[in-house]
Amino acid sequence: MSDYVEIQKAWCLFSFSLGCWTLLTLLLSRRGERRGRLTMAAFVALLMLPPLHAYLSLARGGAPLPWLEALRYQLTWAWGPLMLISLRQALLLAPASARRTALHFLPLGLSFTGALNGANWLGEPSLVWLLLLQVLSYCGYCLWLLRRHKSKLQHLLQDHRNSSYYWLLYLALGLFAATCFDLMIYALIILGRLPPQALLQGSAMVLALYVNLIALFAVYQPEIFIRQTEGQNEEGLATPLSRPAENNIVTQAPLDAAMPAVRAVELSPTAARELSAQLQQIVLLHKPHQDEAMSLAKLAALLGVSSHQLSELLNLHLGSSFYDYLNELRYQEALQMLDSPGTPTLTVADIAYRAGFNNRNSFYKVFKDKTGLAPAEYRKSRRKQA
């Protein structure tokens, strides 16, 4: 029996130590977006509590620390908010304010405070139903977000694998699994069927191991998760043996290329300048180059003109085509992120996704065509100049 206890203690200590290492990596690393790292760090820190609680209980002869025991059974209140934050970051949605974020975690603070004061909320079916309502609300809202941004989700899963935003989706999946498991445990408790401690501890540690691995993958982004197509070199650029279509800069023929040639100029120079200024405002407000479903007609609708007028503006007055214009916007945004001292942590894969490129290879192709350097080489040269 003592050997079994020692094995349990060793496993708990290993899980807690791995969590500490992952937490320090997330907090000290400069790779990836800071908000995403902090979200993962919060999840990792919470999942370090069950193995710490189990280890201290075993070391103290089964006597747990009261505050750790109280917090351990309140973690379910945090899974929904963390799942929502992870999804919003993965889909590049605007972050919520600090005040609104704090409100999301208010139920966790209240339940933890009540547990410290001796409240046994597991014995109150009404509070368990309230937790169920909270969990279902977050799950429903997250599913609505995924459905609303289905094209962006597919774009991330298919074309930007191994970016930190890609791994945030797996973090959200782990949170969903943790929520479902916790609800099953609470249902058993209400029915008077207390699950064995070994099951609770084992599941918590498996979840912690999963989250730690996801967090480390997001930071280091190992190349084994990138399926390189035949004919690509280490930089992700197509070799002369590959077909031009594999660069995947555009996924369809330019819409304005299929339109008949402009027979008469509809826009005067003054009207063209005004429309160009309005287009710049649309770019700043809506960032059409980040919309994977953007089309000439959709951009024209945002601008309040016809597709023919927008095509004339781009072709005759700006000297560009629709897709060349979008790729130029993407290139300029990527260039700002590479040059900005505030974003040295973003990896090349993250920049390609944030700038709106179809995939990492198209980012390499466009960037090298314009600068003669791969993005990583350009970043190194800029740092040497600084």
C-alpha positions in Angstrom: 0.0 0.0 0.0 2.9 2.4 0.8 4.4 1.7 -2.6 1.1 2.7 -4.2 1.0 5.9 -2.2 4.5 6.7 -3.2 3.7 6.1 -6.9 0.7 8.5 -6.5 2.9 11.1 -4.9 5.5 10.8 -7.7 2.9 11.2 -10.4 1.3 14.2 -8.7 4.8 15.8 -8.2 5.6 15.1 -11.9 2.3 16.7 -13.1 2.8 19.7 -10.8 6.4 20.2 -11.9 5.5 20.0 -15.6 2.8 22.6 -14.9 5.4 24.9 -13.3 7.8 24.5 -16.2 5.0 25.2 -18.7 3.8 28.2 -16.7 7.3 29.7 -16.6 7.8 29.1 -20.3 4.5 30.9 -21.1 5.3 33.8 -18.9 9.0 34.2 -19.9 8.9 33.3 -23.5 8.8 36.1 -26.1 7.3 33.8 -28.9 3.6 34.2 -29.8 1.1 36.8 -28.9 1.1 37.9 -25.3 -2.6 37.6 -24.8 -2.7 34.1 -26.0 0.2 33.1 -23.7 -1.5 34.6 -20.7 -4.8 32.8 -21.4 -2.9 29.5 -21.6 -0.9 30.4 -18.5 -4.2 31.0 -16.6 -5.5 27.6 -17.6 -2.2 25.9 -16.7 -2.1 27.6 -13.3 -5.6 26.4 -12.5 -4.8 22.9 -13.5 -1.8 22.8 -11.3 -4.1 22.9 -8.2 -5.5 19.3 -8.4 -2.1 17.6 -8.4 -0.9 20.0 -5.7 -3.9 19.2 -3.7 -3.5 15.5 -4.2 0.2 15.5 -3.3 -0.3 17.6 -0.1 -3.2 15.4 0.9 -1.1 12.3 0.5 1.9 13.9 2.3 -0.3 15.0 5.2 -1.9 11.6 5.6 -5.2 12.5 3.8 -5.7 15.9 5.5 -6.1 18.5 2.7 -5.5 22.2 3.0 -9.0 23.9 3.5 -8.5 26.8 0.9 -7.0 24.4 -1.7 -9.9 22.0 -1.1 -12.4 24.8 -1.5 -10.8 26.2 -4.7 -10.4 22.8 -6.3 -14.2 22.3 -6.5 -14.9 25.8 -7.9 -12.8 25.5 -11.0 -15.7 24.6 -13.3 -16.9 28.2 -13.0 -13.7 29.3 -14.8 -13.8 26.9 -17.8 -16.6 28.8 -19.7 -14.9 32.2 -19.6 -11.5 30.8 -20.5 -13.1 28.9 -23.4 -14.7 32.0 -24.7 -11.5 34.1 -24.4 -9.5 31.3 -26.2 -12.0 31.3 -29.1 -12.1 35.0 -29.5 -8.3 35.2 -29.6 -8.1 32.3 -32.1 -10.6 34.0 -34.4 -8.9 37.4 -34.1 -12.0 39.1 -32.6 -11.7 42.3 -30.6 -10.7 41.6 -27.0 -13.1 42.4 -24.2 -12.4 45.2 -21.8 -10.7 44.4 -18.5 -13.9 45.2 -16.6 -16.0 42.9 -18.8 -13.4 40.1 -18.4 -13.5 40.5 -14.6 -17.3 40.1 -14.7 -16.9 36.8 -16.5 -14.8 35.5 -13.5 -17.1 37.0 -10.8 -19.0 33.7 -10.3 -15.7 31.9 -9.6 -14.7 34.5 -7.0 -18.1 34.4 -5.3 -18.2 30.6 -5.1 -14.7 30.4 -3.8 -15.4 33.1 -1.2 -18.5 31.2 -0.1 -16.6 27.9 0.1 -13.9 29.5 2.3 -16.7 30.6 4.6 -18.0 27.1 4.9 -20.7 27.1 2.3 -21.3 23.6 0.8 -22.7 24.7 -2.5 -22.5 21.1 -3.9 -25.3 20.3 -1.4 -27.5 23.0 -2.9 -29.2 21.7 -6.1 -30.2 25.2 -7.1 -26.5 26.3 -7.2 -25.6 23.3 -9.2 -28.4 24.1 -11.7 -27.0 27.7 -11.8 -23.6 26.3 -12.7 -25.2 24.2 -15.4 -26.9 27.2 -16.8 -23.7 29.2 -16.8 -21.8 26.3 -18.6 -24.6 25.8 -21.2 -24.7 29.6 -21.9 -20.9 29.7 -22.6 -21.0 26.6 -24.7 -24.0 27.9 -26.7 -22.3 31.3 -27.3 -19.1 29.7 -28.3 -20.9 27.4 -30.8 -22.7 30.5 -32.2 -19.3 32.3 -32.6 -17.9 29.2 -34.4 -20.9 29.1 -36.7 -20.8 32.9 -37.4 -17.1 32.7 -38.2 -17.2 29.4 -39.9 -15.1 30.5 -42.9 -12.4 31.9 -40.6 -12.4 28.7 -38.6 -11.9 26.6 -41.7 -9.2 29.0 -42.9 -7.3 28.6 -39.6 -7.7 24.8 -39.5 -6.7 24.2 -43.1 -4.2 26.9 -44.0 -2.6 28.1 -40.7 -1.9 24.9 -38.8 0.7 25.2 -36.1 0.3 28.9 -35.4 -0.4 29.9 -31.8 -4.0 30.7 -32.8 -4.4 27.2 -34.2 -3.4 25.7 -30.8 -5.8 28.1 -29.0 -8.6 26.1 -30.7 -7.3 22.9 -29.1 -7.1 24.7 -25.8 -10.8 25.6 -26.1 -11.5 21.9 -26.9 -9.7 20.9 -23.7 -11.8 23.4 -21.8 -15.0 21.9 -23.3 -13.9 18.4 -22.3 -13.1 19.6 -18.8 -16.5 21.2 -18.5 -18.3 18.0 -19.6 -16.4 15.9 -17.2 -17.0 18.2 -14.3 -20.7 18.3 -15.0 -20.8 14.5 -15.1 -19.0 14.4 -11.7 -21.5 16.9 -10.2 -24.4 14.8 -11.5 -23.0 11.7 -9.8 -22.6 13.7 -6.5 -26.2 14.9 -6.6 -27.3 11.3 -7.2 -25.4 10.3 -4.1 -22.7 8.4 -6.1 -19.4 9.8 -5.0 -16.8 9.0 -7.7 -13.5 7.4 -6.5 -10.7 9.8 -5.8 -8.4 7.9 -8.1 -10.7 8.7 -11.0 -10.9 12.4 -10.1 -7.1 12.7 -9.7 -6.3 10.7 -12.8 -8.6 12.7 -15.1 -7.3 16.0 -13.7 -3.7 15.0 -14.4 -4.5 13.7 -17.9 -6.2 17.1 -18.7 -3.2 18.9 -17.2 -0.8 16.9 -19.4 -2.9 17.7 -22.4 -3.0 21.4 -21.7 0.7 21.6 -21.0 1.5 19.9 -24.3 -0.8 22.2 -26.2 0.8 25.3 -24.5 4.3 24.1 -25.3 3.3 23.4 -29.0 1.9 26.9 -29.2 5.1 28.4 -28.0 7.6 26.3 -29.9 5.5 25.4 -32.9 7.4 22.2 -33.9 7.6 21.7 -37.7 6.3 18.2 -37.5 2.8 19.6 -37.5 3.3 21.4 -40.9 2.7 19.2 -43.9 5.1 20.5 -46.5 3.9 19.9 -50.1 6.2 18.2 -52.5 8.8 20.6 -54.1 9.1 23.0 -51.2 12.3 23.9 -49.5 12.9 24.6 -45.8 11.7 28.2 -46.1 8.3 27.1 -47.4 9.0 28.6 -50.9 8.1 26.7 -54.0 11.0 25.4 -56.0 11.1 25.5 -59.8 9.8 21.9 -59.9 6.5 22.9 -58.2 3.6 24.3 -60.0 2.7 28.0 -59.6 -0.7 27.1 -58.2 0.9 25.6 -55.2 1.9 29.0 -53.9 -1.8 29.6 -53.4 -1.5 33.4 -53.3 -5.1 33.6 -54.6 -7.6 30.8 -54.6 -9.6 31.9 -57.6 -9.2 34.1 -60.6 -9.4 37.8 -60.0 -13.0 39.0 -60.4 -12.1 42.2 -62.1 -10.0 40.2 -64.7 -13.2 38.5 -65.9 -15.0 41.9 -66.3 -15.0 43.6 -69.7 -12.6 46.4 -70.3 -13.7 49.8 -69.1 -14.9 51.6 -72.2 -15.6 54.9 -70.6 -14.2 56.6 -67.5 -17.0 57.1 -65.0 -14.9 58.5 -62.2 -13.4 62.0 -62.5 -10.0 62.6 -60.9 -11.7 64.4 -58.1 -14.2 61.6 -57.5 -11.5 59.0 -57.7 -9.4 60.8 -55.0 -12.5 61.0 -52.8 -13.3 57.4 -53.3 -9.7 56.4 -52.7 -9.8 58.2 -49.3 -13.0 56.4 -48.5 -11.4 53.1 -49.4 -8.6 53.9 -47.0 -11.1 54.4 -44.2 -12.8 51.1 -45.0 -9.4 49.4 -44.9 -8.7 50.9 -41.4 -12.2 50.1 -40.0 -13.0 46.7 -41.6 -9.6 45.3 -42.6 -10.9 43.6 -45.8 -7.6 41.9 -46.4 -8.2 39.8 -43.2 -11.5 38.6 -44.5 -10.9 35.2 -46.2 -14.4 35.6 -47.9 -13.7 39.1 -49.3 -14.7 39.7 -52.9 -14.9 42.6 -55.2 -18.7 42.9 -54.8 -18.4 42.7 -51.0 -15.8 45.4 -50.8 -17.8 47.6 -53.2 -20.8 47.2 -51.0 -18.8 48.3 -48.0 -17.7 51.3 -50.0 -21.2 52.1 -51.3 -20.4 51.9 -55.0 -20.8 49.4 -57.7 -18.3 46.6 -58.5 -17.7 48.3 -61.8 -16.8 51.6 -60.2 -14.5 49.9 -57.6 -12.8 47.9 -60.4 -12.3 51.2 -62.4 -10.8 52.8 -59.3 -8.3 50.0 -58.7 -7.4 49.4 -62.4 -7.3 52.9 -63.8 -6.6 55.2 -60.9 -4.6 53.0 -58.5 -2.9 50.8 -61.1 -3.7 47.5 -59.4 -6.1 44.6 -59.5 -8.5 43.5 -56.7 -6.3 40.7 -55.5 -3.1 42.5 -55.9 -4.5 45.3 -53.8 -5.5 42.9 -51.1 -2.1 41.2 -51.1 -0.4 44.7 -50.9 -2.5 45.4 -47.8 -1.5 42.1 -46.3 2.1 42.7 -47.1 2.1 46.2 -45.6 0.5 44.9 -42.4 3.0 42.1 -42.1 5.8 44.5 -42.7 4.5 46.7 -39.8 4.4 43.7 -37.5 7.9 42.6 -38.5 9.2 46.2 -38.0 7.3 47.1 -34.9 9.2 46.9 -31.6 5.9 45.9 -29.9 5.5 42.7 -31.9 8.9 41.0 -31.8 7.2 38.0 -30.1 5.0 37.1 -33.1 6.2 34.1 -35.1 6.2 34.2 -38.9 3.2 31.8 -38.9 1.3 34.1 -36.5 2.0 37.1 -38.7 0.9 35.3 -41.8 -2.5 34.5 -40.2 -3.0 38.0 -38.6 -2.1 39.8 -41.9 -4.7 37.7 -43.8 -2.6 35.7 -46.1 -4.1 32.5 -47.5 -1.4 30.4 -45.9 2.2 30.7 -44.7 3.6 29.8 -48.2 1.8 32.6 -49.9 3.2 35.0 -47.3 6.7 33.8 -48.0 6.1 34.1 -51.8 4.6 37.7 -51.7 7.2 38.9 -49.1 10.2 37.5 -51.0 8.9 38.9 -54.3 8.7 42.4 -52.8 11.8 42.4 -50.5 14.1 39.7 -51.9 14.3 38.2 -48.4 12.3 35.6 -46.5 10.4 37.1 -43.5 12.8 35.6 -41.0 15.8 36.9 -42.9 14.2 40.3 -43.1 13.6 40.4 -39.3 17.2 39.4 -38.6 18.5 42.1 -40.9 16.3 44.7 -39.2 17.5 43.7 -35.8 21.2 43.9 -37.0 20.5 47.4 -38.3 18.9 48.4 -35.0 
